[in-house]
Amino acid sequence: MKIKFLLLIFFLFPIFIFSQNIEKTKERIAVLTSENFYGRGYLNNGMGKAAKFIAGEFSKNNINKFGNSYFQNYNYPINTFPKKFEIKLDNQLLKPGIDYILGGFTPTCKGNFEIFYPDSVLINNYDAFVDKILQSKVFDKFLVINYSLIADKDLKNKYISIAYNNQFKFAGIIELVDNEFLISLSQKQKSFPQIKINNNIINNNCKNISIDIKAELNNNFKTKNIIGYIEGEIKDTFFVFSAHYDHVGGQGKYFFAPGAHDNASGTAFVLDLADYYSKNKPKYSIAFMLFSGEEAGLLGSSFYATNPLFDLKKIKCLINLDMVGTGDNGFTIVNGELPEYQDVKDLIFEINSENNYFEEGKIKLRGESCNSDHCPFYNKGVKAFFIYTMGNEKTYYHNPEDKLKTLNFAGYNQLFNILKKFVNVY
């Protein structure tokens, strides 16, 4: 009986380790996406609370510091909406986060305005649209742009340009959105408000919009990167695992985007790697870098790449993790198609093939793209690539529904094992 029990423990041990790993990851994501952290953005000290939590996780594992602190401080401007705001359509009060959100660059503004809502015929004839607005002098009105009425891609891009640049100097812009909102950030305020309204609650019969918005441009938002390392047998050469811990936060006290997939998942993945290497000394030293400011324009990673805590030439390879919470369909390697990354691609494919982690065809390659925190390092000549997973579930990008419950962690452990083996061999 004792032998059978020991055999059972032996066979169940890998399952136990796996479940513990995922459960710890879920616990961390639950904290990072909690209301207390308010989307890890610019209100309620959300980003600051997240930084303190991550540093605490480093400290628990005795991760080494470069200097006296895990923090690398820096600052940048950001537009925010910390106070109450109100929008009405034909005197009907709209619900923020449900009926509408504010565009990131919207300034303080107040007033009552008429609405100009081009029908499908007019909006699909750009020359006629321009003639109409010039002749009718509708510049003191809010322009409504309904992208679902526009089939031509180039034409749609013209209206996107109007929505963000307001070349014709409308009083404001209303973009109609189908059900799901995408919260945006801006480092500056523009001269006009942009409001994204749910397509279901507005039509061309609406006549007026009333707005009362108080925006606050913080010219000196103080934030920090969190950096630590584990010394390897070869001390002066580093692998780097990175992820951004910030997200888009919220607007007023109304709503926030929790940012589970983007990028509490990548942050938790890096913390899991720190757990592992704190107990398993690596061949090369490993640095763990959690950046802020990614959502505002790769600001944290750009600051670090310009102000490194050790010589960038000592980085053997940087692996950036962004949105790795659901991987039913495998994962993608950004920079994986580049000729100079042939060795990276070949080794990852070889590890996967030998261990049957992902089915054939579920590891995709992309070329050069400055779409996450690997980019500032790549531009400095560091071997750097970015991995994101691909899943069947909806990811609710920059949306209030990006919650822990939407993540299934398919492929999480497989990717984790691939990267461990990659570091051991590369």
Rosetta blueprint (number, residue, H / E / L):
1 M L
2 K H
3 I H
4 K H
5 F H
6 L H
7 L H
8 L H
9 I H
10 F H
11 F H
12 L H
13 F H
14 P H
15 I H
16 F H
17 I H
18 F H
19 S H
20 Q H
21 N H
22 I H
23 E H
24 K H
25 T H
26 K H
27 E H
28 R H
29 I H
30 A H
31 V H
32 L H
33 T L
34 S L
35 E H
36 N H
37 F H
38 Y H
39 G H
40 R H
41 G L
42 Y L
43 L L
44 N L
45 N L
46 G H
47 M H
48 G H
49 K H
50 A H
51 A H
52 K H
53 F H
54 I H
55 A H
56 G H
57 E H
58 F H
59 S H
60 K H
61 N L
62 N L
63 I L
64 N E
65 K L
66 F L
67 G L
68 N L
69 S L
70 Y L
71 F E
72 Q E
73 N E
74 Y E
75 N E
76 Y E
77 P E
78 I E
79 N E
80 T E
81 F L
82 P L
83 K L
84 K L
85 F L
86 E E
87 I E
88 K E
89 L E
90 D L
91 N L
92 Q E
93 L E
94 L L
95 K L
96 P E
97 G L
98 I L
99 D L
100 Y E
101 I E
102 L E
103 G L
104 G L
105 F L
106 T L
107 P L
108 T L
109 C E
110 K E
111 G E
112 N E
113 F E
114 E E
115 I E
116 F E
117 Y L
118 P L
119 D L
120 S H
121 V H
122 L H
123 I H
124 N L
125 N L
126 Y H
127 D H
128 A H
129 F H
130 V H
131 D H
132 K H
133 I H
134 L H
135 Q H
136 S H
137 K L
138 V L
139 F L
140 D L
141 K L
142 F E
143 L E
144 V E
145 I E
146 N L
147 Y H
148 S H
149 L H
150 I L
151 A L
152 D L
153 K H
154 D H
155 L H
156 K H
157 N H
158 K H
159 Y H
160 I H
161 S H
162 I H
163 A H
164 Y H
165 N H
166 N L
167 Q L
168 F L
169 K L
170 F L
171 A L
172 G E
173 I E
174 I E
175 E E
176 L E
177 V E
178 D L
179 N L
180 E L
181 F L
182 L L
183 I L
184 S L
185 L L
186 S L
187 Q L
188 K L
189 Q L
190 K L
191 S L
192 F L
193 P L
194 Q E
195 I E
196 K E
197 I E
198 N E
199 N H
200 N H
201 I H
202 I L
203 N L
204 N L
205 N L
206 C L
207 K L
208 N E
209 I E
210 S E
211 I E
212 D E
213 I E
214 K L
215 A L
216 E E
217 L E
218 N E
219 N E
220 N E
221 F E
222 K E
223 T E
224 K E
225 N E
226 I E
227 I E
228 G E
229 Y E
230 I E
231 E L
232 G L
233 E L
234 I E
235 K E
236 D E
237 T E
238 F E
239 F E
240 V E
241 F E
242 S E
243 A E
244 H E
245 Y L
246 D L
247 H L
248 V L
249 G L
250 G E
251 Q E
252 G L
253 K L
254 Y L
255 F E
256 F E
257 A L
258 P L
259 G L
260 A H
261 H H
262 D H
263 N H
264 A H
265 S H
266 G H
267 T H
268 A H
269 F H
270 V H
271 L H
272 D H
273 L H
274 A H
275 D H
276 Y H
277 Y H
278 S H
279 K H
280 N L
281 K L
282 P L
283 K L
284 Y E
285 S E
286 I E
287 A E
288 F E
289 M E
290 L E
291 F E
292 S L
293 G L
294 E L
295 E L
296 A L
297 G L
298 L L
299 L H
300 G H
301 S H
302 S H
303 F H
304 Y H
305 A H
306 T H
307 N L
308 P L
309 L L
310 F L
311 D L
312 L H
313 K H
314 K H
315 I E
316 K E
317 C E
318 L E
319 I E
320 N E
321 L E
322 D L
323 M L
324 V L
325 G L
326 T L
327 G L
328 D L
329 N L
330 G L
331 F E
332 T E
333 I E
334 V E
335 N L
336 G L
337 E L
338 L L
339 P H
340 E H
341 Y H
342 Q H
343 D H
344 V H
345 K H
346 D H
347 L H
348 I H
349 F H
350 E H
351 I H
352 N H
353 S H
354 E H
355 N H
356 N L
357 Y L
358 F L
359 E L
360 E L
361 G L
362 K L
363 I E
364 K E
365 L E
366 R E
367 G L
368 E L
369 S L
370 C L
371 N L
372 S L
373 D L
374 H L
375 C H
376 P H
377 F H
378 Y H
379 N L
380 K L
381 G L
382 V L
383 K L
384 A E
385 F E
386 F E
387 I E
388 Y E
389 T E
390 M L
391 G L
392 N L
393 E L
394 K L
395 T L
396 Y L
397 Y L
398 H L
399 N L
400 P L
401 E L
402 D L
403 K L
404 L H
405 K H
406 T H
407 L L
408 N L
409 F L
410 A L
411 G L
412 Y H
413 N H
414 Q H
415 L H
416 F H
417 N H
418 I H
419 L H
420 K H
421 K H
422 F H
423 V H
424 N H
425 V H
426 Y L
